[in-house]
Amino acid sequence: METNNKVKVVLDQILQAFESGQIPEAIKIATFPMIDVPCSHWSFNNRLILFLSGSADARGFNQWKEIHRSVNKGAKAIYILVPCFKKKVDEDTGDEEKYLTFFKTAPVFRVEDTDGEPLSYDEIELPDLPFMERAKEWGINVKAVAGNTKYYGYYNSTRKEIGLASPDESVMLHELAHASHQRVIGSLRDREKSLKEIVAELSSISLCKIAGKTAYATLGNSYQYIAHYASKLKMHPHKACLKVLSEVEQVINLIIYNDVNGASTIQPKQAQAA
């Protein structure tokens, strides 16, 4: 069988399942253990600030000192918002109440900018995941992050980093597909989010099957994920997948063969027009 035909066959099988509706139930995806650190209790906005800083743990100077770690000389703080309250007594009930008056900023330092005693979550190790060599070849750092209720993984193109909160291979391949997609079309910035996510998820489930992994174990999850983003485009999941099919083939070929064409005649400009 021609090498690229294998990609086409797998994609056809998945698309047929999507079209027929013969999809297994979604299953729960395993995550790495959660960590109980101060930022776990921060507001969503402050956790977003932390995420954008490229870390999963940040604390104040004295908080690091309490666990026998020191902030590196010259490290720059990131600033989070801290609510400030005042107390007042209800004249009718006599109960003391707190009310928000304003917000102030507080400096915190990323764990990456500290040294000292090891942390419990430093021991999280990645399993043997498929196509890790391609990520390394592309200069992408793949690391494990503590269990997260907001996402299973992420790809940060600026830092060239993949963070995995799950040992499931489909998560790794979804994020690697984002990196491959960026290489295929040049930039993900102007690509509509729904289409980017459909490309990544369809690529992920296809790569799982090609790599001999538990592809259909998470097919239900993939279908629901794609259906969610297809609904934003007002499209059936099968039709949405067809819309990005040429891009998906190139994304997969680039990961497997480091060539967008594989053994086919697909041209890069087709992806631009899809």
C-alpha positions as CSV (number, residue, x, y, z in Angstrom):
1,M,0.0,0.0,0.0
2,E,1.3,3.4,-0.9
3,T,2.3,5.1,2.4
4,N,0.0,8.1,2.0
5,N,-2.9,5.8,1.2
6,K,-2.8,4.6,4.8
7,V,-3.6,8.1,5.9
8,K,-6.5,8.3,3.5
9,V,-7.9,4.9,4.6
10,V,-7.8,5.9,8.2
11,L,-9.4,9.2,7.6
12,D,-12.2,7.6,5.5
13,Q,-12.9,5.1,8.3
14,I,-13.3,7.9,10.8
15,L,-15.4,10.0,8.5
16,Q,-17.7,7.1,7.8
17,A,-18.2,6.5,11.5
18,F,-19.0,10.2,12.0
19,E,-21.5,10.2,9.1
20,S,-23.2,7.0,10.2
21,G,-23.4,8.0,13.8
22,Q,-21.9,4.7,15.0
23,I,-19.9,6.4,17.7
24,P,-19.0,4.8,21.1
25,E,-19.8,6.6,24.2
26,A,-17.4,9.2,25.5
27,I,-15.1,8.0,28.2
28,K,-13.3,9.9,31.0
29,I,-9.7,10.7,30.1
30,A,-7.2,10.2,32.9
31,T,-5.2,13.1,34.2
32,F,-2.1,13.5,36.2
33,P,-2.6,14.1,40.0
34,M,-3.9,17.5,41.0
35,I,-1.6,19.6,43.2
36,D,-2.7,21.7,46.1
37,V,-0.8,24.9,45.7
38,P,-1.8,28.5,46.5
39,C,-2.6,29.3,42.8
40,S,-5.2,26.5,42.8
41,H,-7.4,28.8,44.8
42,W,-6.8,31.9,42.8
43,S,-9.5,33.6,40.7
44,F,-9.9,32.6,37.0
45,N,-8.3,35.9,35.9
46,N,-5.2,35.4,38.1
47,R,-4.8,31.8,36.9
48,L,-5.0,33.1,33.4
49,I,-2.2,35.5,34.2
50,L,-0.2,32.6,35.5
51,F,-0.9,30.5,32.5
52,L,0.2,33.3,30.1
53,S,3.4,33.6,32.1
54,G,4.3,30.0,31.2
55,S,4.0,28.5,34.6
56,A,1.6,26.4,36.7
57,D,2.8,27.5,40.1
58,A,3.7,30.9,41.4
59,R,3.9,32.3,44.9
60,G,5.0,35.3,46.9
61,F,8.6,35.7,48.1
62,N,7.8,34.6,51.6
63,Q,5.6,31.7,50.5
64,W,8.6,30.2,48.6
65,K,10.8,30.8,51.6
66,E,8.4,28.8,53.8
67,I,8.9,25.7,51.7
68,H,12.7,26.2,51.6
69,R,13.0,27.6,48.1
70,S,14.5,31.0,47.2
71,V,13.8,33.3,44.3
72,N,16.6,33.6,41.8
73,K,18.5,36.9,41.7
74,G,17.2,39.1,38.9
75,A,13.9,37.1,38.6
76,K,11.0,39.3,37.5
77,A,7.8,39.1,39.3
78,I,4.4,38.7,37.7
79,Y,1.5,40.6,39.3
80,I,-1.9,39.3,40.3
81,L,-4.9,41.1,41.5
82,V,-5.8,40.9,45.2
83,P,-9.2,42.0,46.4
84,C,-9.3,44.3,49.4
85,F,-12.3,44.2,51.8
86,K,-13.6,46.4,54.6
87,K,-15.9,45.3,57.4
88,K,-19.1,47.0,58.4
89,V,-21.8,46.1,60.9
90,D,-25.4,45.8,59.8
91,E,-27.4,48.2,61.8
92,D,-30.5,46.0,61.9
93,T,-29.0,42.7,62.7
94,G,-25.7,43.6,64.3
95,D,-23.9,41.1,62.0
96,E,-20.5,42.0,60.7
97,E,-20.2,41.9,56.9
98,K,-17.3,42.3,54.5
99,Y,-17.6,44.3,51.3
100,L,-15.2,44.8,48.4
101,T,-13.6,48.2,48.2
102,F,-10.8,47.9,45.6
103,F,-8.2,45.7,44.1
104,K,-4.4,45.9,44.6
105,T,-1.6,44.2,42.8
106,A,0.7,41.7,44.5
107,P,4.0,40.3,43.1
108,V,4.5,36.6,42.8
109,F,7.3,34.5,41.3
110,R,7.1,31.5,39.0
111,V,8.4,28.2,40.2
112,E,10.8,28.2,37.2
113,D,12.5,31.3,38.8
114,T,13.2,29.6,42.1
115,D,15.7,27.1,43.5
116,G,15.7,24.9,46.6
117,E,13.9,21.9,48.0
118,P,12.2,19.6,45.4
119,L,8.4,19.9,45.0
120,S,6.1,16.9,45.1
121,Y,4.8,17.4,41.5
122,D,8.4,17.4,40.1
123,E,8.1,13.6,40.1
124,I,5.4,13.5,37.4
125,E,6.8,11.6,34.4
126,L,5.5,11.4,30.9
127,P,4.7,7.9,29.6
128,D,6.1,6.7,26.3
129,L,4.1,8.7,23.8
130,P,4.0,8.4,20.0
131,F,5.8,10.9,17.7
132,M,7.8,12.4,20.6
133,E,10.8,12.4,18.3
134,R,9.0,14.7,15.9
135,A,8.3,17.2,18.7
136,K,12.0,17.2,19.7
137,E,13.1,17.6,16.1
138,W,10.9,20.7,15.8
139,G,12.4,22.1,19.0
140,I,9.2,21.7,21.0
141,N,9.6,21.0,24.7
142,V,7.0,18.5,26.0
143,K,6.4,18.5,29.7
144,A,3.9,17.1,32.2
145,V,1.8,19.5,34.2
146,A,-0.3,18.8,37.2
147,G,-3.9,17.7,36.7
148,N,-6.1,20.6,35.6
149,T,-9.9,21.0,35.5
150,K,-9.7,23.5,32.7
151,Y,-7.8,21.7,30.0
152,Y,-6.0,18.4,29.3
153,G,-3.1,20.0,27.4
154,Y,-1.9,23.1,25.6
155,Y,0.5,24.1,22.8
156,N,2.2,27.5,23.2
157,S,3.7,28.5,19.9
158,T,5.7,31.4,21.3
159,R,7.5,29.3,23.9
160,K,7.5,26.2,21.6
161,E,6.1,24.2,24.4
162,I,3.5,21.4,24.9
163,G,2.1,21.0,28.4
164,L,0.2,17.7,29.1
165,A,-2.1,17.3,32.1
166,S,-3.0,13.8,30.9
167,P,-1.0,10.7,30.0
168,D,-3.4,9.9,27.2
169,E,-1.7,9.8,23.8
170,S,-4.6,11.5,22.1
171,V,-3.9,14.6,24.1
172,M,-0.3,14.7,23.1
173,L,-1.2,14.2,19.4
174,H,-3.9,16.9,19.5
175,E,-1.3,19.4,20.7
176,L,1.4,18.2,18.3
177,A,-1.2,18.5,15.5
178,H,-1.6,22.2,16.4
179,A,2.2,22.6,16.0
180,S,2.1,20.7,12.7
181,H,-0.8,22.8,11.5
182,Q,1.1,25.9,12.2
183,R,3.9,24.7,10.0
184,V,1.5,23.8,7.2
185,I,-0.3,27.1,7.0
186,G,2.4,29.4,8.4
187,S,0.5,30.9,11.3
188,L,-2.5,29.9,13.4
189,R,-3.2,33.4,14.6
190,D,-5.7,34.3,11.8
191,R,-7.2,30.8,11.5
192,E,-10.7,30.5,13.0
193,K,-10.6,28.8,16.4
194,S,-13.3,26.2,15.5
195,L,-11.4,25.1,12.4
196,K,-8.1,24.9,14.2
197,E,-9.6,22.7,16.9
198,I,-11.4,20.4,14.3
199,V,-8.1,20.0,12.4
200,A,-6.2,19.1,15.6
201,E,-8.8,16.6,16.9
202,L,-9.4,14.8,13.6
203,S,-5.6,14.6,13.2
204,S,-5.2,13.3,16.7
205,I,-7.7,10.4,16.4
206,S,-6.2,9.5,13.0
207,L,-2.7,9.5,14.3
208,C,-3.7,7.3,17.3
209,K,-5.1,4.7,14.9
210,I,-2.1,4.9,12.6
211,A,0.3,4.5,15.6
212,G,-1.7,1.4,16.8
213,K,-2.8,3.2,19.9
214,T,-6.3,3.1,21.5
215,A,-7.8,5.1,18.7
216,Y,-11.4,4.1,19.1
217,A,-11.4,4.2,22.9
218,T,-11.6,8.0,22.7
219,L,-13.6,8.2,19.4
220,G,-16.7,9.3,21.3
221,N,-14.7,12.1,23.0
222,S,-13.4,13.2,19.6
223,Y,-16.8,13.2,18.0
224,Q,-18.3,15.3,20.8
225,Y,-15.3,17.7,20.7
226,I,-15.6,18.2,16.9
227,A,-19.4,18.4,17.1
228,H,-19.0,21.3,19.7
229,Y,-16.9,23.3,17.3
230,A,-18.8,22.3,14.2
231,S,-22.0,23.7,15.9
232,K,-20.3,27.1,16.1
233,L,-19.8,26.9,12.3
234,K,-23.5,25.7,12.0
235,M,-22.2,22.5,10.4
236,H,-22.6,18.8,10.9
237,P,-19.4,17.2,12.3
238,H,-18.9,15.1,9.2
239,K,-19.3,18.2,6.9
240,A,-16.9,20.2,9.1
241,C,-14.3,17.5,8.9
242,L,-14.6,17.4,5.1
243,K,-14.0,21.1,5.0
244,V,-10.6,20.8,6.6
245,L,-9.7,17.3,5.2
246,S,-6.9,18.5,2.9
247,E,-5.3,20.4,5.8
248,V,-5.6,17.3,8.1
249,E,-3.9,15.1,5.6
250,Q,-1.0,17.5,5.4
251,V,-0.8,17.9,9.2
252,I,-0.6,14.1,9.6
253,N,1.9,13.6,6.8
254,L,4.1,16.3,8.3
255,I,4.1,14.5,11.6
256,I,4.7,11.0,10.2
257,Y,7.0,11.8,7.3
258,N,8.1,15.4,8.0
259,D,6.7,16.1,4.5
260,V,3.2,17.7,3.9
261,N,2.8,15.6,0.8
262,G,3.8,12.1,2.1
263,A,3.5,10.0,-1.0
264,S,0.5,12.0,-2.3
265,T,0.2,14.9,-4.7
266,I,-1.4,17.3,-2.1
267,Q,0.0,20.8,-2.5
268,P,0.4,23.2,0.5
269,K,-1.7,25.9,-1.1
270,Q,-4.7,23.6,-1.0
271,A,-4.7,23.9,2.8
272,Q,-4.8,27.7,2.5
273,A,-7.9,27.6,0.5
274,A,-9.8,25.0,2.6
